[in-house]
């Protein structure tokens, strides 16, 4: 395919994805209640959609990179109670042109956030992942519990949650210094949608956020350790 034609196709697909997301958001917001949804967020290929399928169906389903949100209201798979509670879960696309817009639109509907990390490929995506995590944690409308899920623990290259936490803290500290120093006119993140993240006079660590952020390990592919995630969602 000619390079110019490839570019046109890529741009067309991006426009269609953004338009589809906009339509979804109008429909979702029309029928939503405030603080009723759990948001699955993260960058592309972190495994959010696989986790969504595990939570809703209790099985692994091979997926493609999502360009529109997936949502469902369902009893979490594995709930054996006579009258299981229903939970609204939204899988936000990780595409870099879509994720921030959808997150802004759904922030006031969120009662909890699951930030999904590809712990098997952490270092190759650390900067992009950390920048998005910073945006989530500093978002004024997202002062809700956040569970950082270290996904893909079925792979030999996966880092454990302690190592993931340490790497993220180091990177978030660098990002915080950069954003604090950046003039508002040059840094779009320094606006009314953000709040201060932790104590800027000390190196960043997640303990500065109190109990807002917790970590866990799991595998969306084999479903291991997802009962802990279901319990966390049920307690929100």
Legacy VTK file of the C-alpha trace (Angstrom):
# vtk DataFile Version 3.0
C-alpha trace
ASCII
DATASET POLYDATA
POINTS 236 float
0.000 0.000 0.000
1.279 3.476 -0.890
2.572 5.428 2.137
0.190 8.323 1.505
-2.739 5.911 1.263
-1.693 4.248 4.531
-1.669 7.665 6.200
-5.133 8.484 4.868
-6.499 5.139 6.095
-4.921 5.627 9.536
-6.374 9.129 9.852
-9.795 7.925 8.721
-9.786 5.112 11.291
-8.776 7.547 14.028
-11.606 9.941 13.114
-14.110 7.072 13.073
-12.882 5.851 16.470
-13.233 9.310 18.017
-16.711 9.716 16.509
-17.780 6.296 17.811
-16.470 7.143 21.274
-18.408 10.430 21.236
-21.655 8.623 20.368
-21.034 6.074 23.120
-20.417 8.802 25.693
-23.684 10.562 24.875
-25.613 7.316 25.312
-23.726 6.297 28.455
-24.094 9.647 30.200
-27.794 9.823 29.357
-28.529 6.705 31.402
-25.820 6.846 34.059
-25.998 7.650 37.748
-23.315 9.700 39.456
-20.479 7.640 40.917
-21.917 4.364 39.703
-19.162 2.964 37.477
-15.820 1.236 37.909
-13.421 2.361 35.184
-10.787 0.045 33.696
-8.028 2.320 32.401
-4.478 2.009 31.098
-2.487 2.403 27.909
-3.057 0.238 24.834
-2.255 -3.490 25.085
-2.209 -3.559 28.884
-4.972 -6.183 28.926
-8.001 -4.136 30.010
-10.464 -5.728 27.604
-9.370 -9.246 28.562
-9.975 -8.318 32.214
-13.377 -6.902 31.292
-14.297 -10.235 29.699
-13.058 -12.147 32.746
-15.146 -9.991 35.087
-18.264 -10.274 32.960
-17.999 -13.850 31.636
-15.368 -15.533 33.762
-13.335 -16.705 30.787
-10.462 -15.651 28.566
-11.517 -14.276 25.186
-8.901 -13.157 22.688
-9.437 -9.471 21.922
-8.205 -6.693 19.665
-7.164 -3.208 20.768
-10.371 -1.361 21.665
-11.195 1.956 20.001
-14.563 2.445 21.721
-15.467 1.865 25.383
-16.908 -1.470 26.473
-19.428 -1.311 29.285
-21.691 -3.659 31.122
-23.838 -3.880 34.222
-23.552 -7.360 35.649
-23.048 -9.505 38.703
-19.337 -10.161 38.928
-18.610 -13.667 37.702
-18.064 -15.899 40.702
-20.607 -14.195 42.987
-22.572 -17.151 44.419
-24.990 -15.185 46.608
-28.728 -15.653 46.108
-29.232 -12.057 44.991
-25.872 -10.877 43.646
-25.324 -7.129 43.441
-24.958 -5.552 40.014
-21.902 -3.502 39.081
-21.290 -1.167 36.169
-17.820 -1.621 34.661
-16.434 0.439 31.774
-13.344 -0.538 29.777
-11.832 2.725 28.481
-9.815 2.440 25.236
-6.067 2.834 25.665
-5.569 4.607 22.329
-3.594 7.792 23.036
-5.995 9.974 21.026
-9.057 8.694 22.878
-8.251 7.736 26.466
-8.007 11.245 27.948
-11.217 12.463 26.347
-13.225 9.441 27.491
-11.697 9.638 30.965
-12.678 13.311 31.297
-16.226 12.531 30.197
-16.692 9.624 32.619
-14.698 10.921 35.600
-17.733 12.177 37.512
-19.470 8.804 37.039
-16.588 6.832 38.573
-16.709 5.360 42.051
-13.440 3.491 41.541
-10.629 3.096 39.017
-8.645 0.004 38.078
-5.408 1.107 36.395
-4.100 -1.868 34.414
-0.333 -2.240 33.998
1.401 -4.620 31.602
3.921 -5.849 34.162
5.637 -8.069 31.585
6.618 -5.085 29.412
6.799 -2.377 32.046
10.139 -0.826 31.168
9.421 -0.380 27.456
6.226 1.569 28.215
7.159 3.086 31.581
7.167 6.764 30.575
3.879 6.645 28.635
2.218 4.530 31.311
3.416 6.782 34.138
2.282 9.953 32.383
-1.226 8.567 32.022
-1.221 7.297 35.613
-0.173 10.778 36.763
-3.126 12.250 34.852
-5.497 9.766 36.500
-4.199 10.304 40.037
-4.127 14.104 39.751
-7.543 14.436 38.075
-9.782 16.612 40.270
-12.889 14.583 39.456
-11.217 11.246 40.238
-10.624 11.500 43.989
-11.780 7.884 44.287
-10.089 4.595 45.239
-7.577 3.389 42.642
-6.401 -0.207 42.330
-3.216 -0.588 40.263
-3.440 -4.063 38.780
-0.119 -5.588 37.723
-1.404 -7.700 34.864
0.075 -10.593 32.842
1.543 -12.344 35.870
1.287 -15.600 33.905
4.355 -14.499 31.889
7.891 -15.219 33.087
9.003 -11.642 32.382
6.336 -10.100 34.624
7.516 -7.871 37.479
5.936 -8.340 40.883
3.874 -5.531 42.388
6.694 -4.275 44.643
8.996 -3.735 41.659
6.207 -2.153 39.619
5.428 0.192 42.514
9.076 1.222 42.858
9.496 1.905 39.136
6.280 3.929 38.984
7.238 6.003 42.034
10.576 6.945 40.475
8.980 7.914 37.173
6.059 9.782 38.763
8.518 11.810 40.826
10.295 12.922 37.631
6.997 13.754 35.915
5.771 15.743 38.924
8.944 17.857 38.990
8.646 18.520 35.253
5.001 19.533 35.419
5.418 21.753 38.466
8.274 23.577 36.734
6.474 23.922 33.390
4.659 27.225 32.687
0.904 26.781 32.418
0.942 28.012 28.827
3.353 25.243 27.856
1.900 22.420 29.922
-1.726 21.552 29.185
-1.946 19.436 32.338
-1.578 22.477 34.617
-5.218 23.500 34.440
-8.331 23.399 36.576
-8.855 19.671 35.978
-5.743 18.673 37.942
-4.835 18.642 41.613
-1.542 18.440 43.448
-0.141 14.923 43.656
1.403 14.120 47.023
3.976 16.292 48.788
6.157 18.122 46.235
8.790 18.806 48.914
9.576 15.091 49.202
10.360 12.359 46.650
7.073 10.908 45.481
5.765 7.686 46.972
2.276 6.212 46.962
2.033 6.450 50.755
1.621 10.221 50.276
-1.798 9.467 48.772
-2.994 7.610 51.862
-5.293 4.675 51.210
-6.454 5.975 47.825
-4.059 3.744 45.854
-3.470 0.026 46.357
-1.666 -2.624 44.304
-2.411 -6.191 43.306
-1.093 -8.876 40.950
-3.275 -10.827 38.530
-3.520 -12.395 35.107
-6.393 -11.548 32.825
-5.495 -14.473 30.587
-5.782 -17.285 33.139
-7.992 -15.379 35.584
-5.674 -15.921 38.543
-6.122 -13.730 41.639
-9.130 -11.904 40.184
-11.265 -12.777 43.216
-9.338 -10.078 45.089
-10.337 -7.568 42.404
-13.980 -8.644 42.586
-13.922 -8.214 46.368
-12.399 -4.739 45.999
-15.071 -3.689 43.498
-17.829 -5.080 45.718
-16.623 -2.967 48.653
-16.614 0.352 46.784
LINES 1 237
236 0 1 2 3 4 5 6 7 8 9 10 11 12 13 14 15 16 17 18 19 20 21 22 23 24 25 26 27 28 29 30 31 32 33 34 35 36 37 38 39 40 41 42 43 44 45 46 47 48 49 50 51 52 53 54 55 56 57 58 59 60 61 62 63 64 65 66 67 68 69 70 71 72 73 74 75 76 77 78 79 80 81 82 83 84 85 86 87 88 89 90 91 92 93 94 95 96 97 98 99 100 101 102 103 104 105 106 107 108 109 110 111 112 113 114 115 116 117 118 119 120 121 122 123 124 125 126 127 128 129 130 131 132 133 134 135 136 137 138 139 140 141 142 143 144 145 146 147 148 149 150 151 152 153 154 155 156 157 158 159 160 161 162 163 164 165 166 167 168 169 170 171 172 173 174 175 176 177 178 179 180 181 182 183 184 185 186 187 188 189 190 191 192 193 194 195 196 197 198 199 200 201 202 203 204 205 206 207 208 209 210 211 212 213 214 215 216 217 218 219 220 221 222 223 224 225 226 227 228 229 230 231 232 233 234 235
